[in-house]
Structures are given as C-alpha cells and as structure tokens.
Amino acid sequence: MFDVSFSELLVIAIVALLVIGPEKLPKVARTLGALTGRLQRYVAQVKEEVNREVRFEELQKLQQEIEQGVQQTEASIKSEATKLKKEVIASSVAKTKAVKKTAVKKSPIKKIKVKS
C-alpha cells in the first residue's frame, strides 16, 4: 500500500523527535502503535463480516437451488405415480371384464325362465 523506505522512516523519526520532544516521543509512539493495532483489528473484523455475508448469500442460493430440485423431483414422482395408478386401474378393469366374459361363456348353469 504505502512504500516507505528506511531513510524516509528515519527522516520522520528525526522530525518527530524535534517537534514532539524526547520526553513525549515514547508516549506518542505507544499511542500511535495502539491506534494502528486497533485500526488493523477493525479492518480485519470488517473483512470477516463481509466474507460471512458473502458465504451466507451463497448458502441461501444453494438452498434455493436444492429446494427447486426437490420440488421438480417431487412433481416428477407424483406424475409418474399418477400414470402408474391409471395403468393399474385400467389393467384391473380389463382383467375383470375378461374374467366375467370367460366365466359367462364357460358357466354350466343355464338361465331358467321363471313363469309367474
């Protein structure tokens, strides 16, 4: 980010020593160090929060995709089950009719007319 060489740091330190004075310089340096540390922690927290939000959004998209897949699969299964049910009913009706026809043809019992 900032490209500061050793000679530039030395110039800054000498100017700070002259402006601030040798008695207050250690206290100012400590304060600057603490502020720099706080700033770094704050930036790290912000980065982590942004990353967390991005991951959360990705998980929400993934959840929506999974839900859509589940709904499509469920609809497909229901339609196939309906088709199978219709086929089973049609087959059952056809077998029942076939059994009735063969039973009537092969029946040894003759119809007797009753006179009243």
C-alpha positions as CSV (number, residue, x, y, z in Angstrom):
1,M,0.0,0.0,0.0
2,F,2.5,2.6,1.2
3,D,6.0,2.3,0.0
4,V,8.1,3.8,2.8
5,S,11.9,3.2,2.8
6,F,14.1,3.1,5.8
7,S,15.6,6.5,5.0
8,E,12.1,8.0,4.9
9,L,11.3,6.5,8.3
10,L,14.5,7.9,9.7
11,V,13.6,11.4,8.5
12,I,10.1,11.1,10.0
13,A,11.6,9.9,13.3
14,I,14.0,12.9,13.4
15,V,11.3,15.4,12.6
16,A,9.0,13.8,15.3
17,L,11.8,14.0,17.8
18,L,12.4,17.7,17.1
19,V,8.7,18.6,17.0
20,I,7.4,16.5,19.9
21,G,10.4,16.4,22.0
22,P,12.3,13.5,23.6
23,E,10.1,13.3,26.7
24,K,6.8,12.9,24.9
25,L,8.0,10.8,22.0
26,P,7.8,7.4,23.6
27,K,4.2,8.1,24.8
28,V,3.2,9.3,21.3
29,A,4.8,6.3,19.7
30,R,2.9,4.0,22.1
31,T,-0.3,5.8,21.3
32,L,0.3,5.6,17.6
33,G,1.1,1.9,17.9
34,A,-2.1,1.2,19.8
35,L,-4.2,3.2,17.3
36,T,-2.6,1.3,14.4
37,G,-3.3,-2.0,16.1
38,R,-7.0,-1.0,16.7
39,L,-7.3,0.0,13.1
40,Q,-5.9,-3.3,11.9
41,R,-8.3,-5.3,14.1
42,Y,-11.2,-3.2,12.9
43,V,-10.3,-3.7,9.3
44,A,-9.9,-7.5,9.9
45,Q,-13.4,-7.6,11.6
46,V,-14.9,-5.7,8.6
47,K,-13.3,-8.1,6.2
48,E,-14.6,-11.1,8.2
49,E,-18.1,-9.7,8.3
50,V,-18.1,-9.1,4.6
51,N,-16.8,-12.7,4.0
52,R,-19.5,-14.0,6.3
53,E,-22.2,-12.2,4.4
54,V,-21.0,-13.4,1.1
55,R,-20.9,-17.0,2.3
56,F,-24.4,-16.6,3.8
57,E,-25.7,-15.4,0.4
58,E,-24.1,-18.3,-1.4
59,L,-25.7,-20.7,1.1
60,Q,-29.1,-19.1,0.5
61,K,-28.7,-19.5,-3.2
62,L,-27.6,-23.1,-2.8
63,Q,-30.6,-23.8,-0.5
64,Q,-33.0,-22.3,-3.1
65,E,-31.4,-24.5,-5.9
66,I,-31.8,-27.6,-3.7
67,E,-35.4,-26.7,-2.9
68,Q,-36.2,-26.2,-6.6
69,G,-34.6,-29.6,-7.4
70,V,-36.7,-31.2,-4.6
71,Q,-39.9,-29.7,-6.0
72,Q,-39.1,-30.8,-9.5
73,T,-38.3,-34.3,-8.3
74,E,-41.5,-34.4,-6.2
75,A,-43.6,-33.3,-9.2
76,S,-42.0,-35.9,-11.4
77,I,-42.6,-38.6,-8.9
78,K,-46.2,-37.6,-8.4
79,S,-46.9,-37.5,-12.2
80,E,-45.3,-41.0,-12.6
81,A,-47.3,-42.3,-9.7
82,T,-50.5,-41.0,-11.2
83,K,-49.6,-42.6,-14.6
84,L,-48.9,-45.9,-12.9
85,K,-52.1,-45.7,-10.9
86,K,-54.1,-45.1,-14.0
87,E,-52.4,-48.0,-15.8
88,V,-53.1,-50.4,-12.8
89,I,-56.7,-49.4,-12.7
90,A,-57.1,-49.8,-16.5
91,S,-55.4,-53.2,-16.3
92,S,-57.5,-54.3,-13.4
93,V,-60.7,-53.2,-15.2
94,A,-59.6,-55.1,-18.3
95,K,-58.8,-58.2,-16.4
96,T,-62.2,-58.1,-14.5
97,K,-64.1,-57.8,-17.8
98,A,-62.1,-60.6,-19.3
99,V,-62.8,-62.8,-16.3
100,K,-66.5,-62.0,-16.5
101,K,-66.7,-62.9,-20.2
102,T,-64.9,-66.2,-19.8
103,A,-67.0,-67.0,-16.7
104,V,-70.2,-66.4,-18.6
105,K,-69.1,-68.5,-21.6
106,K,-67.9,-71.4,-19.5
107,S,-70.7,-71.4,-16.9
108,P,-72.5,-74.7,-16.8
109,I,-75.5,-73.0,-15.2
110,K,-78.3,-72.2,-17.7
111,K,-80.6,-69.4,-17.2
112,I,-84.1,-70.6,-16.2
113,K,-87.0,-68.6,-17.0
114,V,-89.5,-68.3,-14.2
115,K,-93.2,-68.2,-15.2
116,S,-95.3,-66.2,-13.0
